[in-house]
Amino acid sequence: MKEAVLHDSSILVDVKDLVIKFPVRGHREKKFITPVDKVSLQIKKGEVLALVGESGSGKTTIGRALVRLLKPTEGNIVVNGNEINDYKGKELKNYRQVAQMIFQDPFGSLNPVKTIESHVTFPLKKHQGFKGKELSEKISELLVQVGLTPVNEIRKKYPHELSGGQRQRLAIARALAVNPQFIVADEPTSMLDVSIRAGILQLMNVLKRELNLSYLYITHDLASARYFGDRIMVLYGGKVMEIAESKQLIKKPLNPYTQLLLAATPGSESQINLTDMSNEPPDLTEGRLGCPFAHRCPLATDVCKETMPSLNETNQGHFVACHHWKAGTGSLS
């Protein structure tokens, strides 16, 4: 097992220059797309990092790599001081007790022929060794913890007998069954009715405080990212565009793409005319040049199309990747 030295003991997840490539069919030679291109991030113990961006920006791909449902092509992922890139077999099984994932679709992520009780029984027995009366008590404890009551009725039901919100609560209970330290929540409220989304986020927030959980919260909704995230990372075309504390980023977005996302948020007071903006997707081909947002950005110049800007710290904890950011002026030009 490879070991890594963390400079800050409070950091749980440390990702450096993560690259993930997928092969695509070419006419004569093998070609690749790169939906995640040299992404670095850190998540502290008990912290929520909200990963924001439109569909196709690479958010879910990063999340799946962090729980090792995908193997990184390049880069390094360190969790709890251990490199996890090459985990397999027993190491990977043990890692499942550290990191879990809550999937976007509560309808597709559950087995329709298994009872609610069965969904949490398996991880409790496999990873924690519960059995008998102790197992039954732990199942009831988990269901109460996520708000699935009355327990004696709920545990005998099947997923199709639950509402969407209840199914997502079951998915959360299943993730908690292994006593994880880190959870990737992949748009856990996007397929739920608006009226019950807040309840799921409140539950996740309570669990964060009570269990000192760390989250990578994947979303396209800046409003929920501000509510639940301690920090927000903005992703576009597999590249990091901006990182800051949630309130700071919402109050003063620096990257033109972040400004566009905020303008598209319901209730926004932004003066950006979205009808003038292109909706052409970013170029994800291997070896692409320049900023991935250059083809849509109103400030784009030749340098934007040729060179990817570096991620620079504008003030404490606020980073932006944009050639038009001028240090000392506090503005784009």
C-alpha positions as CSV (number, residue, x, y, z in Angstrom):
1,M,0.0,0.0,0.0
2,K,1.4,3.4,-1.0
3,E,1.5,6.0,1.7
4,A,1.3,9.8,1.3
5,V,2.3,12.5,3.7
6,L,-0.3,15.2,4.2
7,H,1.0,18.6,5.2
8,D,-2.3,19.4,7.0
9,S,-3.7,16.7,9.2
10,S,-7.2,18.2,8.8
11,I,-7.3,17.3,5.1
12,L,-9.2,14.1,4.4
13,V,-9.2,14.1,0.6
14,D,-6.3,15.4,-1.4
15,V,-6.5,15.2,-5.2
16,K,-3.6,16.4,-7.4
17,D,-3.8,16.8,-11.2
18,L,-6.6,14.2,-11.7
19,V,-7.0,13.2,-15.4
20,I,-9.7,10.8,-16.7
21,K,-9.8,9.8,-20.3
22,F,-12.4,7.7,-22.2
23,P,-11.7,6.1,-25.6
24,V,-14.0,7.1,-28.5
25,R,-14.3,5.5,-31.9
26,G,-12.0,7.0,-34.5
27,H,-11.7,6.3,-38.3
28,R,-8.1,4.8,-38.1
29,E,-6.5,5.6,-34.8
30,K,-7.6,5.3,-31.2
31,K,-8.9,8.6,-29.9
32,F,-9.8,9.9,-26.4
33,I,-11.9,12.5,-24.8
34,T,-10.8,14.0,-21.5
35,P,-13.8,15.0,-19.4
36,V,-11.6,15.6,-16.4
37,D,-8.3,17.4,-17.1
38,K,-5.8,18.1,-14.3
39,V,-8.3,18.8,-11.6
40,S,-6.9,19.4,-8.1
41,L,-9.0,19.7,-4.9
42,Q,-8.9,19.2,-1.2
43,I,-11.7,18.4,1.3
44,K,-11.1,18.8,5.0
45,K,-12.6,16.6,7.7
46,G,-16.2,17.7,8.4
47,E,-16.2,19.9,5.3
48,V,-18.6,20.1,2.3
49,L,-17.1,21.0,-1.1
50,A,-19.8,21.7,-3.6
51,L,-18.9,20.9,-7.2
52,V,-20.9,23.0,-9.5
53,G,-21.2,23.1,-13.3
54,E,-23.6,22.3,-16.1
55,S,-24.2,18.8,-17.5
56,G,-21.0,17.4,-19.1
57,S,-18.6,19.4,-17.1
58,G,-17.0,16.3,-15.5
59,K,-18.6,16.5,-12.0
60,T,-19.9,12.9,-11.7
61,T,-16.8,11.5,-13.3
62,I,-14.7,13.1,-10.5
63,G,-17.1,11.8,-7.9
64,R,-16.9,8.2,-9.3
65,A,-13.1,8.4,-9.3
66,L,-13.0,9.5,-5.6
67,V,-15.0,6.4,-4.5
68,R,-12.9,4.3,-7.0
69,L,-15.8,3.3,-9.3
70,L,-13.5,4.7,-11.9
71,K,-9.7,4.3,-12.1
72,P,-7.8,7.6,-12.7
73,T,-5.9,7.8,-15.9
74,E,-3.3,10.2,-14.4
75,G,-2.9,12.1,-11.2
76,N,-3.1,11.2,-7.6
77,I,-5.9,10.7,-5.1
78,V,-5.0,10.5,-1.4
79,V,-7.7,9.8,1.2
80,N,-6.7,9.6,4.9
81,G,-3.1,9.7,4.0
82,N,-3.3,6.7,1.6
83,E,-3.0,6.7,-2.2
84,I,-6.1,4.9,-3.5
85,N,-5.4,5.0,-7.3
86,D,-4.3,1.3,-7.5
87,Y,-6.6,-0.2,-4.9
88,K,-8.2,-3.5,-5.7
89,G,-9.4,-6.6,-3.9
90,K,-9.2,-6.4,-0.1
91,E,-7.8,-2.8,-0.2
92,L,-10.8,-1.6,-2.3
93,K,-13.3,-3.5,0.0
94,N,-11.8,-1.8,3.0
95,Y,-11.9,1.6,1.3
96,R,-15.7,1.1,0.9
97,Q,-15.8,1.7,4.7
98,V,-14.2,5.1,4.3
99,A,-15.9,6.5,1.2
100,Q,-19.5,5.9,0.0
101,M,-21.7,7.4,-2.8
102,I,-25.3,8.6,-2.9
103,F,-26.5,8.4,-6.5
104,Q,-28.6,10.8,-8.3
105,D,-31.4,8.4,-9.1
106,P,-33.1,7.0,-6.0
107,F,-35.3,4.9,-8.3
108,G,-32.5,3.1,-10.1
109,S,-29.9,2.8,-7.3
110,L,-32.1,0.4,-5.2
111,N,-32.9,-3.2,-5.9
112,P,-36.7,-3.5,-6.5
113,V,-36.9,-7.1,-5.2
114,K,-35.2,-6.4,-1.9
115,T,-36.9,-5.1,1.2
116,I,-35.8,-1.9,2.9
117,E,-34.4,-4.0,5.7
118,S,-32.4,-6.0,3.2
119,H,-30.8,-2.9,1.7
120,V,-29.1,-2.0,5.0
121,T,-28.6,-5.5,6.3
122,F,-26.0,-6.4,3.7
123,P,-23.5,-3.6,4.4
124,L,-24.0,-3.9,8.1
125,K,-23.2,-7.6,8.0
126,K,-20.4,-7.4,5.4
127,H,-18.5,-4.4,6.7
128,Q,-19.3,-4.2,10.4
129,G,-20.1,-7.8,11.3
130,F,-23.4,-7.2,12.9
131,K,-25.7,-10.2,13.5
132,G,-28.7,-11.3,15.5
133,K,-30.4,-8.9,17.8
134,E,-27.6,-6.4,17.5
135,L,-28.1,-6.3,13.7
136,S,-31.9,-5.8,14.1
137,E,-31.3,-2.9,16.5
138,K,-28.8,-1.3,14.2
139,I,-31.2,-1.4,11.3
140,S,-33.8,0.3,13.4
141,E,-31.3,2.9,14.5
142,L,-30.3,3.7,11.0
143,L,-33.8,4.0,9.7
144,V,-34.7,6.4,12.6
145,Q,-31.6,8.4,11.9
146,V,-32.6,9.1,8.3
147,G,-36.3,9.8,9.2
148,L,-37.8,6.5,7.9
149,T,-40.5,5.8,10.4
150,P,-42.5,4.0,11.7
151,V,-39.6,1.6,11.6
152,N,-41.6,-1.7,12.0
153,E,-43.7,-0.8,8.9
154,I,-40.9,0.7,6.8
155,R,-38.4,-2.1,7.1
156,K,-40.7,-4.7,5.5
157,K,-41.6,-2.6,2.5
158,Y,-40.1,-2.6,-1.0
159,P,-38.6,0.4,-2.8
160,H,-41.7,0.9,-5.0
161,E,-43.8,1.4,-1.9
162,L,-41.8,4.4,-0.9
163,S,-41.9,8.0,-2.1
164,G,-38.9,9.5,-4.0
165,G,-37.8,11.3,-0.9
166,Q,-38.1,8.1,1.2
167,R,-36.0,6.2,-1.3
168,Q,-33.3,8.8,-1.2
169,R,-33.3,8.6,2.6
170,L,-32.9,4.8,2.3
171,A,-29.9,5.4,0.0
172,I,-28.4,7.6,2.6
173,A,-29.0,5.0,5.3
174,R,-27.3,2.4,3.1
175,A,-24.3,4.7,2.8
176,L,-24.1,5.3,6.5
177,A,-24.3,1.5,7.3
178,V,-20.5,1.2,6.8
179,N,-19.8,4.1,9.0
180,P,-18.0,6.2,6.3
181,Q,-15.9,9.3,6.8
182,F,-16.5,10.7,3.3
183,I,-19.6,10.7,1.0
184,V,-19.9,11.7,-2.6
185,A,-23.5,13.0,-3.1
186,D,-24.2,13.1,-6.8
187,E,-27.1,15.5,-7.3
188,P,-29.1,13.7,-4.5
189,T,-32.1,16.1,-4.8
190,S,-32.3,16.7,-8.6
191,M,-34.9,14.0,-9.2
192,L,-37.1,14.8,-6.2
193,D,-40.1,17.1,-5.9
194,V,-39.1,20.6,-5.0
195,S,-41.1,20.4,-1.8
196,I,-39.0,17.6,-0.4
197,R,-35.5,18.7,-1.6
198,A,-34.9,20.9,1.4
199,G,-35.6,18.0,3.8
200,I,-32.9,15.8,2.2
201,L,-30.4,18.7,2.4
202,Q,-31.3,19.3,6.0
203,L,-30.8,15.6,6.8
204,M,-27.4,15.6,5.2
205,N,-26.4,18.7,7.1
206,V,-27.5,17.2,10.4
207,L,-25.5,14.0,9.6
208,K,-22.5,16.2,8.7
209,R,-22.5,17.8,12.2
210,E,-23.4,14.7,14.2
211,L,-21.0,12.3,12.4
212,N,-18.3,14.8,11.3
213,L,-18.8,13.7,7.7
214,S,-17.1,15.2,4.7
215,Y,-19.0,15.5,1.4
216,L,-18.3,16.1,-2.2
217,Y,-21.7,17.6,-3.1
218,I,-22.2,17.5,-6.8
219,T,-24.9,19.9,-8.2
220,H,-25.8,22.3,-10.9
221,D,-27.9,24.3,-8.5
222,L,-25.9,27.3,-7.0
223,A,-28.7,28.0,-4.5
224,S,-28.3,24.6,-2.8
225,A,-24.5,24.7,-3.2
226,R,-24.5,27.9,-1.2
227,Y,-26.8,26.4,1.5
228,F,-25.0,23.1,1.9
229,G,-21.4,23.8,0.7
230,D,-18.7,25.3,2.9
231,R,-16.8,26.0,-0.4
232,I,-17.8,25.9,-4.0
233,M,-15.7,24.7,-6.9
234,V,-16.9,25.7,-10.4
235,L,-16.1,23.2,-13.2
236,Y,-16.4,23.6,-16.9
237,G,-15.2,21.3,-19.7
238,G,-13.2,19.2,-17.1
239,K,-11.3,22.3,-15.9
240,V,-11.5,24.2,-12.6
241,M,-12.7,27.7,-13.3
242,E,-13.1,29.1,-9.8
243,I,-12.9,28.1,-6.1
244,A,-14.0,30.1,-3.1
245,E,-16.0,30.0,0.2
246,S,-19.6,29.7,-0.7
247,K,-20.8,33.1,0.4
248,Q,-17.8,34.8,-1.2
249,L,-18.3,33.1,-4.5
250,I,-22.0,33.9,-4.7
251,K,-21.3,37.5,-3.6
252,K,-18.5,38.2,-5.9
253,P,-18.0,35.7,-8.8
254,L,-14.8,36.4,-10.7
255,N,-14.9,34.0,-13.7
256,P,-17.2,34.8,-16.6
257,Y,-18.6,31.3,-16.5
258,T,-19.4,31.6,-12.8
259,Q,-21.2,34.8,-13.6
260,L,-23.1,33.1,-16.3
261,L,-24.2,30.3,-13.9
262,L,-25.4,32.9,-11.4
263,A,-27.3,34.8,-14.2
264,A,-29.1,31.6,-15.0
265,T,-30.2,31.0,-11.4
266,P,-33.9,31.8,-10.7
267,G,-34.2,35.2,-9.0
268,S,-30.8,36.4,-10.1
269,E,-30.4,40.2,-10.5
270,S,-27.6,39.7,-13.0
271,Q,-27.6,42.0,-16.1
272,I,-26.1,39.4,-18.4
273,N,-28.2,38.8,-21.5
274,L,-28.4,35.0,-21.7
275,T,-30.0,35.1,-25.1
276,D,-26.8,36.4,-26.6
277,M,-24.8,33.5,-25.1
278,S,-23.8,30.4,-27.2
279,N,-24.9,27.0,-25.7
280,E,-22.4,25.0,-27.7
281,P,-20.8,22.3,-25.6
282,P,-17.1,22.4,-24.7
283,D,-14.4,20.6,-26.7
284,L,-13.3,17.5,-24.6
285,T,-10.9,16.0,-27.1
286,E,-7.5,15.0,-25.9
287,G,-4.8,17.7,-26.4
288,R,-7.3,20.6,-26.7
289,L,-5.9,24.0,-26.3
290,G,-6.9,27.1,-24.4
291,C,-9.7,27.8,-22.0
292,P,-12.7,25.5,-22.5
293,F,-15.1,28.4,-22.1
294,A,-13.4,30.6,-24.7
295,H,-16.0,29.8,-27.4
296,R,-18.8,31.2,-25.3
297,C,-17.0,33.9,-23.3
298,P,-17.7,37.5,-24.2
299,L,-14.2,38.5,-23.0
300,A,-12.4,35.9,-25.0
301,T,-9.2,36.9,-27.0
302,D,-6.6,35.0,-28.9
303,V,-4.7,34.0,-25.8
304,C,-7.8,32.5,-24.3
305,K,-8.2,30.2,-27.3
306,E,-4.5,29.1,-27.2
307,T,-3.5,28.8,-23.5
308,M,-5.4,27.5,-20.5
309,P,-5.1,30.2,-17.7
310,S,-3.6,29.1,-14.5
311,L,-5.6,29.0,-11.3
312,N,-4.5,32.1,-9.3
313,E,-5.4,33.1,-5.8
314,T,-7.0,36.6,-5.9
315,N,-7.4,36.9,-2.2
316,Q,-7.3,34.5,0.7
317,G,-9.0,31.2,-0.3
318,H,-10.5,32.6,-3.6
319,F,-9.0,31.2,-6.8
320,V,-9.9,32.0,-10.4
321,A,-8.7,30.8,-13.8
322,C,-9.0,33.6,-16.3
323,H,-6.6,35.5,-18.4
324,H,-8.6,38.7,-17.9
325,W,-8.3,38.8,-14.2
326,K,-6.0,41.6,-13.1
327,A,-4.3,41.2,-9.8
328,G,-4.7,44.3,-7.7
329,T,-7.7,45.7,-9.5
330,G,-10.2,43.2,-8.2
331,S,-12.0,42.9,-11.5
332,L,-12.0,41.4,-15.0
333,S,-11.0,43.5,-18.0
